Every structure is written in C-alpha cells, then in structure tokens.
C-alpha cells in the first residue's frame, strides 16, 4: 500500500474517532441514479464577506501537493493552489493553468496560459511545470502520486510556456490526475529555496490561486486572503478565510449555528438533522466520489469462494447502514463506484447503472449460495474497532448478515489508533478476512477508484485479487481515446467486478457542505477536494 492511501484512511479514522455517528444526514435516502437533489455548486455570491473561519476536522498538516491526501490538507491546497488542468464542480475536466492537445496517442502538449502567474506576480513557466510534475516521480521525495504518472516516459519543456509529456503507452486517465492534486503547479525557485520546509508552517507555499497564503501557525490555522493580482476568472469576495481544525462535533455544530464558523465540508457529522432544521445555516448535498465498502483482504480463507462473498453481500442490511451510518445522505449501492463520478459519458454510465440492480437483501438466496459452497459453519474474521462507532456498526451489520446464513463471524477488535494497521501492515491483516472502509478516487470517473481495487498492482488491492478479464478491460479502457468506447469497457469491468466482489460495497455517500445562511458560492460536490472551491464564495 502506498502512502497516499495511508493518509486517506487516517483521515476517515480520525474523523470517526473524533465524533459520534460518523456519517452524513438527510431527510430521506434515495435510489435515484440521477440524484437530481444533488447540487454540484451553490449560487455565486453578490457581495463582499467579512473574514470567516472555515472548519476542517483537524488542523492542516501540509500544503505541499506531494503529501496532501486528506480532507483538511486538500481543502487548504484547493483554496489557494491550481492544477495544470481543472476539475469543474460537475466533474468535467477543462483548461486550468494550461490547455493541452494530443499530437498522437502518446504525446501530450500543454500550452501554459500567458496570463498565468504566481502570487509574487512572476509568470508560470514551462520549467515550473516540469519541476512540479517531476517532483511526483522522484522516489527520494516519496510523494503520494507517483503511480498516477506510471505511464509517463518524459516530461520536457519544449518552449518557454510549452510542456510536452511523452508516454510509454496511451493513458487517458492521466487527464483526470492532472486536474487533481498531482497536477498542482508550484514555483520551482521558491520550493528549491525552502527545501524540506516547503509546504510547512515555516516554509509556506507559492501557488497561483485566487486566494494566497497570508500566515500559518498551529495556533491561528491557515490564513488565506484574496490574491488581488489573480490572473484568471474568479471573484474572491471573502476578506480572509482561516482554516482551523475543530475536532469536537458539538463545538462545530454550535459554532456553525452561532455564526462563529462560516462553513465546513464535514467528511462525516451526525448532527446534520439539527443543522438542517436551523435557519442560521444552509446544508447542501452534492455528488460524491466516495464508496463505503467491506474490503476483502484474504482470498485464501472463507471469503476466497466467490459464492460466499456473494452470499454475504445478499444477506447485508444496507438500508440499515444508509439510515444509521449515513443518516440518509447516501445513494443505494449498485456498483463498486459512486454515480457521482459519472462526469464523462454520463448518459452511457447512467443507463448502465440504472439497468444494474440495487443490492437488495435476499436471505434465502444467500443461504442457497452458502449451501452450494459448502461453507456453513465456516468462520469469517472481520477487522474492526468498537471504539469507532460507524466501523463497529458496519462490522456488526456484516456479522448479523453472516450469522443469518450459517457463517461463523468473529471480530478482531483493536483500538481506534490501531485500526489503521489493517491498511498499512500485512502482519495486522494476518487472520483477517475483511474490514470496512470509505474511500474515493482522485477524480470524477468510475475508473479512478476501481483501478486501485481491481488491478493486480492496485494501491488498495490487499488480497491479491487478479481477474484477467477485468484487468484486460481496465487496461484497454485506459488506452482508449473515445470516451463512449472507454466507458463501455469500464462498465463491462464494473459489471464483472460486481459478480466477483473483490470488495462488497455498502453505500455511496454524498458530498455535504454546511455554510452560514448568508454565505453562498462554494462548490458543493466532491470536486472541492481537487479544484478551487471558494473562488465565488461571498455573501448572498
């Protein structure tokens, strides 16, 4: 497992440990495949706003794109920094700091916008772009995103404002990565001057965004102010945005209602019904990229038989999970991936998703599969922590499901702090068949998450799952230019994935935005994790 996933899972665990009822709230769940109630963004502001505090679940630890893969750090980066390409609120990929073209299927040419400049008013050069991307490929730096550039052969400055990337083989997933954190451009001379301190409280940062870093200390948080000389199209109307960690859920809720905190993207919060019922705040749900699932970590044990995995999936009470873990703010699971990721070839994906069955409970069929597998009385061990409420709930739901169909289900329960070891330490997974997670891909495409799970070298493939048919489909999709043809390959891979169940999906969480009722203009989709979210934030 690479370091990027360690950070992601740490975020989820710390959040669930810090609050009660790690989940998202809404009045009702939905099985709609179009999710028309979900808004990718909120109405643009019309007036200037006084300084605000924006809450994150813990204090920001880094603003270096090499090492950010966590809600607080991503939120800080996307407030102030920009990528070579840009992810729009609806998930579409557009021009960012540069436009690009493919001269052939293995050559990408990026033309840097002539107006693009850093906070110090110096222009963004090809040298800066090459340097920023090559940092991810430097094994000495140990960044989180090296695998995103695995098909890259060379990155070269072919002009003052032109960069050419050559590939070892065609890669149409690279566009999405360069519109996310791997594509964030930093200033070469500044980073080299700061060295290892870059992205820390002492080293600061040098980016290109509509907000710029004003100050940063553990006591005051990350303070950003409008970049009055911003090169692009934006309207930064908030006088000052302070990103501050707020661990306590009750304190967060009361501060939002009192207006002491202007807004937040809670990875999980159980008091959303309270917030939704209070006129002092506005709650907006947007399309999500995340998936809640049971990770299958051992295919040599009881769950190595696909019929047992299918039976356990059929026996699961997913409605209980949506209600009690996500409080309704989740889509019903049909695939491994969240329908909020259907940004390209959306009609093709939506049609296939709609034609796929909702994962309903069917105890009788599950029992039949267990009988056919000869698995009655066999043991399944689930890694969990009773100290993390939602991990405990989901583990309990799988235990109930397994026992209803004749399996023996045991827990390997650890402390909240030790739960992370299931993801990072093979020794911790010894004797463990599965464990719960919530995770997401880098950009709005079903392949982004799926590739990490189903490919043999996938960053989140803990069991050694290897299906040649799925691998062939996914690798062909990666190299297919036509978006519709690529989508059909991913759909076929997704359908087979749901037959073989390398993971067992439970729900597809929505993105949630909570703001003071006077504020508007923030991105409300999960795109806030990879692209500017406050460029149009201000007062109604």
C-alpha positions as CSV (number, residue, x, y, z in Angstrom):
1,X,0.0,0.0,0.0
2,X,1.4,3.4,-0.9
3,X,1.5,6.4,1.4
4,X,-1.4,8.2,-0.3
5,X,-3.9,5.6,0.9
6,X,-2.5,5.7,4.4
7,X,-3.3,9.4,4.6
8,X,-6.8,8.9,3.2
9,X,-7.7,6.2,5.6
10,X,-6.1,8.1,8.5
11,X,-8.5,11.0,7.7
12,X,-11.5,8.7,7.9
13,X,-10.5,7.0,11.1
14,X,-9.6,10.2,12.9
15,X,-12.9,11.7,11.9
16,X,-14.9,8.7,13.0
17,X,-13.0,8.6,16.3
18,X,-13.5,12.3,17.0
19,X,-17.2,12.3,16.5
20,X,-20.2,10.2,17.3
21,X,-22.2,8.7,14.4
22,X,-19.6,9.3,11.7
23,X,-22.0,9.9,8.7
24,X,-24.0,12.4,6.8
25,X,-27.6,13.3,7.4
26,X,-30.6,14.0,5.3
27,X,-34.3,13.6,5.5
28,X,-34.5,10.5,3.2
29,X,-32.3,8.1,1.3
30,X,-32.7,7.8,-2.4
31,X,-32.1,5.2,-5.0
32,X,-32.2,7.7,-7.9
33,X,-29.5,7.1,-10.4
34,X,-29.6,10.8,-11.5
35,X,-29.8,12.1,-7.9
36,X,-31.5,15.3,-9.0
37,X,-31.5,16.7,-5.5
38,X,-27.7,16.9,-5.5
39,X,-26.2,20.2,-6.4
40,X,-22.6,20.5,-7.7
41,X,-22.3,24.1,-6.6
42,X,-24.2,26.9,-4.9
43,X,-25.3,30.2,-6.3
44,X,-22.5,32.7,-6.8
45,X,-22.2,35.5,-4.2
46,X,-23.2,39.0,-5.0
47,X,-21.4,40.9,-2.2
48,X,-18.2,41.1,-0.2
49,X,-17.9,39.0,3.0
50,X,-16.2,39.7,6.3
51,X,-13.4,37.4,7.4
52,X,-14.6,33.8,8.2
53,X,-13.4,30.7,9.8
54,X,-13.7,27.5,7.7
55,X,-13.7,24.3,9.8
56,X,-11.8,21.2,9.0
57,X,-11.8,18.1,11.2
58,X,-8.2,18.6,12.3
59,X,-5.5,21.3,11.7
60,X,-3.8,21.4,8.3
61,X,-0.6,19.5,8.3
62,X,0.8,20.2,4.9
63,X,0.2,22.4,1.8
64,X,2.7,20.5,-0.3
65,X,0.7,18.7,-3.1
66,X,3.2,15.8,-2.9
67,X,1.9,14.8,0.6
68,X,-1.7,16.0,0.8
69,X,-4.3,13.3,0.6
70,X,-6.7,14.1,3.4
71,X,-9.7,16.4,3.8
72,X,-8.0,19.3,5.7
73,X,-4.9,19.4,3.6
74,X,-6.7,19.1,0.3
75,X,-9.1,21.8,1.4
76,X,-6.2,24.2,2.1
77,X,-4.5,23.4,-1.2
78,X,-7.5,23.8,-3.4
79,X,-8.4,27.1,-1.7
80,X,-5.1,28.5,-2.8
81,X,-3.4,26.4,-5.5
82,X,-4.3,25.3,-9.0
83,X,-3.6,22.4,-11.3
84,X,-2.4,22.2,-14.9
85,X,-6.0,21.2,-15.8
86,X,-9.1,21.9,-13.8
87,X,-11.9,19.8,-12.4
88,X,-15.2,21.7,-12.6
89,X,-17.9,21.3,-9.9
90,X,-19.8,18.8,-12.2
91,X,-16.6,16.7,-12.6
92,X,-15.8,17.9,-16.1
93,X,-12.1,18.4,-17.0
94,X,-11.3,21.8,-18.6
95,X,-8.3,24.1,-19.1
96,X,-6.6,25.2,-16.0
97,X,-3.2,26.8,-15.9
98,X,-2.8,25.3,-19.4
99,X,-4.7,24.0,-22.3
100,X,-3.5,20.8,-23.9
101,X,-3.7,18.7,-27.1
102,X,-2.6,15.2,-28.1
103,X,-0.4,15.3,-31.1
104,X,-0.6,11.5,-31.1
105,X,-1.8,8.9,-28.6
106,X,1.4,9.0,-26.7
107,X,2.2,12.7,-26.8
108,X,0.5,15.5,-24.8
109,X,1.4,19.1,-25.4
110,X,0.5,21.7,-22.8
111,X,0.3,25.4,-23.6
112,X,0.6,27.4,-20.4
113,X,-1.9,30.4,-20.3
114,X,0.2,33.5,-21.0
115,X,-1.6,35.3,-18.1
116,X,-0.9,32.6,-15.5
117,X,1.3,33.9,-12.7
118,X,2.2,33.1,-9.2
119,X,1.3,35.1,-6.1
120,X,4.5,37.1,-6.5
121,X,3.4,38.1,-10.0
122,X,6.1,36.1,-11.7
123,X,4.9,34.1,-14.7
124,X,4.3,30.4,-14.7
125,X,7.0,28.9,-16.9
126,X,7.4,25.6,-18.5
127,X,10.3,25.0,-16.1
128,X,7.9,25.4,-13.2
129,X,5.5,22.9,-14.7
130,X,8.2,20.3,-15.5
131,X,9.6,20.7,-12.0
132,X,6.2,20.3,-10.3
133,X,5.3,17.1,-12.2
134,X,8.8,15.6,-11.8
135,X,8.6,16.0,-8.0
136,X,5.9,13.4,-8.0
137,X,8.2,11.0,-9.9
138,X,11.1,11.5,-7.6
139,X,11.4,8.4,-5.4
140,X,13.6,10.3,-2.9
141,X,10.7,12.6,-2.1
142,X,8.3,9.8,-1.6
143,X,5.1,11.6,-2.7
144,X,1.7,10.0,-2.8
145,X,1.0,10.3,-6.5
146,X,3.9,8.6,-8.3
147,X,1.6,5.8,-9.5
148,X,-0.6,8.4,-11.3
149,X,2.3,9.1,-13.7
150,X,3.3,5.5,-14.2
151,X,2.8,5.6,-18.0
152,X,4.8,8.8,-18.3
153,X,8.1,8.4,-20.1
154,X,9.4,12.0,-20.3
155,X,8.3,15.5,-19.2
156,X,10.1,18.2,-21.1
157,X,10.0,22.0,-21.6
158,X,9.6,22.4,-25.3
159,X,9.2,26.2,-25.2
160,X,9.0,29.0,-22.6
161,X,5.4,28.2,-22.0
162,X,5.1,24.8,-23.6
163,X,5.5,21.4,-21.9
164,X,5.4,18.0,-23.7
165,X,4.7,14.8,-22.0
166,X,5.5,11.6,-23.8
167,X,4.0,8.3,-22.7
168,X,5.2,4.7,-22.8
169,X,1.7,3.8,-23.8
170,X,-1.6,5.7,-24.3
171,X,-3.1,7.0,-21.0
172,X,-6.5,8.7,-21.0
173,X,-6.7,8.5,-17.2
174,X,-3.8,11.0,-16.9
175,X,-6.1,13.9,-17.8
176,X,-8.1,13.4,-14.6
177,X,-4.9,13.1,-12.5
178,X,-3.5,16.4,-13.9
179,X,-6.8,18.1,-13.0
180,X,-6.4,16.9,-9.4
181,X,-3.6,17.2,-6.8
182,X,-0.9,15.5,-9.0
183,X,-1.3,18.4,-11.4
184,X,-0.9,21.3,-8.9
185,X,1.9,23.6,-10.1
186,X,4.3,25.2,-7.6
187,X,7.1,27.7,-8.2
188,X,10.5,26.0,-8.7
189,X,12.7,28.7,-7.3
190,X,10.6,29.1,-4.2
191,X,10.4,25.4,-3.5
192,X,14.2,24.9,-4.0
193,X,14.8,27.9,-1.7
194,X,12.7,26.4,1.1
195,X,13.8,22.8,0.6
196,X,12.2,20.3,3.0
197,X,10.4,23.1,4.7
198,X,8.2,23.8,1.7
199,X,4.5,23.3,2.5
200,X,5.0,23.6,6.3
201,X,4.4,26.4,8.7
202,X,7.9,27.6,8.3
203,X,8.3,27.2,4.6
204,X,4.9,28.3,3.3
205,X,4.0,27.9,-0.3
206,X,4.0,29.7,-3.7
207,X,1.0,28.9,-5.9
208,X,-1.2,30.6,-8.4
209,X,-4.7,30.7,-6.9
210,X,-7.4,33.4,-6.3
211,X,-6.5,33.2,-2.6
212,X,-2.9,33.3,-1.3
213,X,-1.3,32.3,1.9
214,X,-1.2,35.2,4.4
215,X,0.0,33.3,7.5
216,X,0.0,29.9,9.1
217,X,0.7,28.8,12.6
218,X,-0.6,25.9,14.8
219,X,-2.4,28.5,17.0
220,X,-4.1,30.5,14.3
221,X,-4.5,28.0,11.5
222,X,-4.0,28.6,7.8
223,X,-5.0,32.1,6.9
224,X,-5.7,33.0,3.2
225,X,-6.5,36.3,1.7
226,X,-7.7,37.4,-1.8
227,X,-5.0,37.5,-4.4
228,X,-5.7,40.9,-5.8
229,X,-3.5,40.2,-8.8
230,X,-5.1,36.9,-9.7
231,X,-4.5,36.0,-13.3
232,X,-7.8,34.1,-14.0
233,X,-11.5,34.4,-13.9
234,X,-12.6,34.5,-10.2
235,X,-14.3,36.7,-7.8
236,X,-12.7,36.2,-4.3
237,X,-15.1,38.2,-2.1
238,X,-14.2,36.9,1.4
239,X,-11.7,39.3,3.1
240,X,-10.0,36.5,4.9
241,X,-10.5,32.7,5.2
242,X,-9.0,30.9,8.2
243,X,-8.9,27.1,8.0
244,X,-9.0,25.8,11.5
245,X,-9.3,22.3,12.9
246,X,-12.4,21.7,15.0
247,X,-12.3,18.2,16.5
248,X,-15.4,18.3,18.7
249,X,-18.6,17.8,16.9
250,X,-20.8,19.6,19.4
251,X,-18.5,22.6,19.3
252,X,-18.6,22.6,15.5
253,X,-22.4,22.4,15.4
254,X,-22.9,25.2,18.0
255,X,-20.2,27.4,16.3
256,X,-21.9,27.0,12.9
257,X,-25.3,27.9,14.3
258,X,-23.8,30.9,16.2
259,X,-22.0,32.1,13.1
260,X,-18.6,31.8,14.6
261,X,-17.7,29.3,11.8
262,X,-18.7,30.2,8.3
263,X,-18.6,26.8,6.7
264,X,-17.3,23.3,6.5
265,X,-17.2,20.2,4.3
266,X,-17.7,17.6,7.0
267,X,-16.4,14.2,6.0
268,X,-18.9,12.9,8.5
269,X,-21.2,14.6,11.0
270,X,-24.2,13.1,12.9
271,X,-25.8,16.5,13.8
272,X,-26.8,17.3,10.3
273,X,-30.5,17.0,11.1
274,X,-30.0,19.7,13.7
275,X,-28.2,21.9,11.2
276,X,-30.8,21.3,8.5
277,X,-33.5,22.4,10.8
278,X,-31.8,25.6,11.8
279,X,-32.3,28.8,9.7
280,X,-28.8,30.1,10.7
281,X,-27.1,27.6,8.4
282,X,-27.6,26.1,4.9
283,X,-26.9,22.4,4.2
284,X,-26.2,21.4,0.6
285,X,-25.7,17.9,-0.7
286,X,-23.6,17.4,-3.8
287,X,-22.4,14.5,-5.9
288,X,-19.9,12.3,-4.1
289,X,-16.9,10.3,-5.3
290,X,-16.6,8.1,-2.2
291,X,-17.7,4.5,-1.7
292,X,-18.4,2.7,1.6
293,X,-17.4,-1.0,1.4
294,X,-16.1,-4.1,3.1
295,X,-12.5,-4.7,1.9
296,X,-11.8,-8.3,1.2
297,X,-8.3,-8.7,2.4
298,X,-7.8,-12.5,2.2
299,X,-8.8,-14.7,-0.6
300,X,-7.2,-17.8,0.9
301,X,-9.9,-18.1,3.6
302,X,-13.6,-18.5,3.7
303,X,-14.2,-15.4,1.5
304,X,-12.0,-16.8,-1.2
305,X,-15.1,-18.6,-2.6
306,X,-17.0,-16.1,-4.7
307,X,-20.3,-17.7,-3.7
308,X,-19.6,-16.9,-0.1
309,X,-18.8,-13.2,-1.0
310,X,-22.0,-13.1,-3.0
311,X,-24.0,-14.6,-0.2
312,X,-22.6,-12.2,2.4
313,X,-23.5,-9.3,0.1
314,X,-27.0,-10.6,-0.4
315,X,-27.5,-11.0,3.4
316,X,-26.5,-7.5,4.3
317,X,-29.0,-4.9,5.5
318,X,-27.8,-1.9,3.5
319,X,-30.9,0.1,4.3
320,X,-29.8,0.0,8.0
321,X,-26.4,1.2,7.1
322,X,-27.7,4.1,5.0
323,X,-30.0,5.1,7.8
324,X,-27.8,4.6,10.8
325,X,-24.3,5.3,9.4
326,X,-25.0,7.9,6.7
327,X,-28.4,9.1,8.0
328,X,-29.9,9.0,4.6
329,X,-27.2,11.1,2.8
330,X,-26.1,8.3,0.5
331,X,-27.1,6.6,-2.7
332,X,-28.1,3.0,-2.8
333,X,-25.2,0.8,-3.9
334,X,-25.4,-0.8,-7.4
335,X,-21.7,-0.8,-8.4
336,X,-18.4,-0.5,-6.5
337,X,-18.2,3.1,-7.6
338,X,-20.3,6.1,-6.8
339,X,-22.6,7.5,-9.5
340,X,-21.3,11.0,-8.6
341,X,-18.3,10.1,-10.7
342,X,-20.2,9.9,-13.9
343,X,-18.7,13.1,-15.3
344,X,-17.9,11.9,-18.8
345,X,-20.1,9.7,-21.0
346,X,-22.6,10.3,-18.3
347,X,-25.7,9.1,-20.2
348,X,-23.9,5.8,-21.0
349,X,-22.9,5.3,-17.4
350,X,-26.3,6.3,-16.0
351,X,-28.1,4.0,-18.4
352,X,-25.9,1.1,-17.4
353,X,-26.1,1.9,-13.7
354,X,-29.9,2.2,-13.9
355,X,-30.1,-1.2,-15.5
356,X,-28.0,-2.7,-12.8
357,X,-29.9,-4.0,-9.7
358,X,-29.8,-2.2,-6.4
359,X,-28.0,-4.5,-4.0
360,X,-31.1,-5.8,-2.1
361,X,-31.2,-8.2,0.8
362,X,-32.2,-11.8,-0.1
363,X,-31.5,-14.2,2.8
364,X,-33.0,-17.2,1.0
365,X,-30.7,-16.9,-2.0
366,X,-27.8,-16.2,0.3
367,X,-28.4,-19.4,2.2
368,X,-28.6,-21.3,-1.0
369,X,-25.2,-20.0,-2.1
370,X,-23.7,-20.9,1.2
371,X,-25.0,-24.4,0.9
372,X,-23.7,-24.7,-2.7
373,X,-20.3,-23.5,-1.4
374,X,-20.3,-26.0,1.5
375,X,-19.5,-23.0,3.7
376,X,-22.0,-23.5,6.5
377,X,-20.2,-23.2,9.8
378,X,-17.1,-21.7,8.4
379,X,-15.5,-18.7,10.0
380,X,-15.1,-15.2,8.7
381,X,-13.0,-12.8,10.7
382,X,-13.6,-9.1,10.4
383,X,-11.1,-6.5,11.5
384,X,-12.8,-3.6,13.3
385,X,-12.7,-1.3,16.3
386,X,-15.5,-1.0,18.8
387,X,-14.1,2.5,19.6
388,X,-15.1,3.8,16.2
389,X,-18.9,3.9,16.2
390,X,-19.5,3.5,12.5
391,X,-16.8,0.9,11.9
392,X,-18.4,-1.0,14.8
393,X,-21.9,-0.6,13.2
394,X,-20.9,-1.8,9.8
395,X,-18.9,-4.7,11.2
396,X,-21.9,-5.6,13.3
397,X,-24.1,-5.5,10.2
398,X,-21.9,-7.9,8.4
399,X,-21.7,-10.2,11.5
400,X,-25.5,-10.3,11.6
401,X,-25.7,-11.0,7.9
402,X,-23.1,-13.8,8.1
403,X,-24.7,-15.5,11.0
404,X,-28.2,-15.4,9.4
405,X,-26.9,-17.5,6.5
406,X,-24.9,-20.0,8.6
407,X,-21.4,-18.5,8.8
408,X,-19.5,-18.0,12.0
409,X,-18.4,-14.4,12.2
410,X,-15.7,-13.3,14.5
411,X,-14.2,-9.9,15.2
412,X,-10.6,-8.9,15.5
413,X,-11.2,-5.8,17.5
414,X,-8.4,-3.2,18.0
415,X,-8.1,0.3,19.4
416,X,-9.1,3.2,17.3
417,X,-5.5,4.1,16.8
418,X,-4.5,0.6,15.8
419,X,-7.3,0.2,13.2
420,X,-5.1,1.9,10.6
421,X,-2.8,-1.1,10.8
422,X,-5.2,-3.2,8.8
423,X,-4.5,-0.9,5.9
424,X,-0.7,-0.5,6.2
425,X,0.6,-3.6,7.9
426,X,0.3,-7.1,6.4
427,X,1.0,-8.6,9.8
428,X,-2.1,-6.8,11.2
429,X,-4.1,-8.4,8.4
430,X,-3.0,-11.9,9.3
431,X,-6.0,-14.0,10.1
432,X,-8.4,-11.2,9.0
433,X,-10.7,-11.9,6.1
434,X,-12.1,-8.3,5.7
435,X,-12.5,-4.9,7.2
436,X,-14.7,-1.8,6.5
437,X,-13.6,1.4,4.7
438,X,-14.8,4.5,2.9
439,X,-12.5,5.6,0.1
440,X,-12.5,7.5,-3.2
441,X,-10.7,8.1,-6.5
442,X,-8.7,11.2,-7.4
443,X,-11.2,12.5,-10.0
444,X,-14.8,12.0,-11.3
445,X,-14.5,8.8,-13.3
446,X,-15.5,5.3,-12.3
447,X,-12.1,4.1,-13.3
448,X,-10.3,6.3,-10.7
449,X,-11.3,4.2,-7.7
450,X,-11.9,1.0,-9.4
451,X,-8.4,0.7,-10.8
452,X,-7.0,0.9,-7.2
453,X,-9.1,-2.1,-6.2
454,X,-9.3,-4.5,-9.1
455,X,-6.0,-4.2,-10.8
456,X,-3.3,-6.6,-9.6
457,X,-1.0,-3.7,-8.7
458,X,-3.8,-1.5,-7.4
459,X,-2.9,0.6,-4.4
460,X,-5.9,-0.8,-2.5
461,X,-5.8,-4.4,-3.7
462,X,-4.9,-6.0,-0.4
463,X,-6.0,-9.5,-1.2
464,X,-4.0,-10.1,-4.4
465,X,-7.3,-10.2,-6.4
466,X,-6.4,-10.8,-10.1
467,X,-9.0,-11.4,-12.7
468,X,-7.5,-11.4,-16.2
469,X,-10.8,-10.3,-17.8
470,X,-11.2,-7.3,-15.6
471,X,-7.6,-6.3,-15.9
472,X,-7.8,-6.5,-19.7
473,X,-10.9,-4.4,-19.8
474,X,-9.4,-1.7,-17.5
475,X,-6.1,-1.6,-19.2
476,X,-7.8,-1.3,-22.6
477,X,-10.0,1.4,-21.2
478,X,-7.0,3.4,-20.0
479,X,-5.6,3.4,-23.5
480,X,-8.9,4.1,-25.4
481,X,-9.4,7.7,-26.7
482,X,-13.1,7.6,-27.4
483,X,-15.0,8.4,-24.2
484,X,-18.0,6.3,-25.1
485,X,-15.9,3.3,-26.0
486,X,-13.9,3.8,-22.9
487,X,-17.0,4.0,-20.7
488,X,-18.3,0.7,-22.2
489,X,-15.1,-1.1,-21.3
490,X,-15.3,0.3,-17.7
491,X,-18.9,-0.6,-17.4
492,X,-18.2,-4.2,-18.5
493,X,-15.4,-4.3,-16.0
494,X,-17.7,-2.9,-13.3
495,X,-20.3,-5.5,-14.0
496,X,-17.9,-8.3,-13.7
497,X,-16.5,-6.7,-10.6
498,X,-20.0,-6.9,-9.1
499,X,-20.1,-10.6,-9.9
500,X,-16.7,-11.4,-8.3
501,X,-16.9,-8.8,-5.5
502,X,-13.3,-8.2,-4.6
503,X,-14.9,-5.7,-2.2
504,X,-18.5,-5.7,-1.0
505,X,-20.0,-2.1,-1.5
506,X,-22.5,-0.9,1.1
507,X,-23.4,2.6,0.2
508,X,-22.4,5.6,-2.0
509,X,-22.1,8.7,0.3
510,X,-23.0,12.2,-1.0
511,X,-20.8,15.2,-0.5
512,X,-22.0,17.6,2.2
513,X,-21.5,21.4,2.5
514,X,-22.6,23.4,5.5
515,X,-22.4,27.2,5.5
516,X,-23.7,30.2,7.3
517,X,-27.0,31.1,5.7
518,X,-25.6,34.4,4.5
519,X,-22.8,32.7,2.6
520,X,-23.0,31.2,-0.9
521,X,-20.9,30.4,-3.9
522,X,-18.9,27.4,-2.6
523,X,-18.5,24.2,-4.6
524,X,-20.7,21.6,-3.1
525,X,-19.6,18.5,-5.0
526,X,-16.7,16.3,-4.0
527,X,-14.7,18.3,-6.6
528,X,-13.7,20.6,-3.8
529,X,-11.1,18.0,-2.9
530,X,-9.3,18.5,-6.2
531,X,-10.1,22.0,-7.5
532,X,-10.8,25.6,-6.3
533,X,-13.9,25.7,-4.1
534,X,-14.0,29.3,-2.8
535,X,-13.4,31.4,-6.0
536,X,-17.0,32.6,-6.0
537,X,-17.7,32.5,-2.2
538,X,-19.2,35.5,-0.6
539,X,-22.5,37.0,0.8
540,X,-25.8,36.5,-1.0
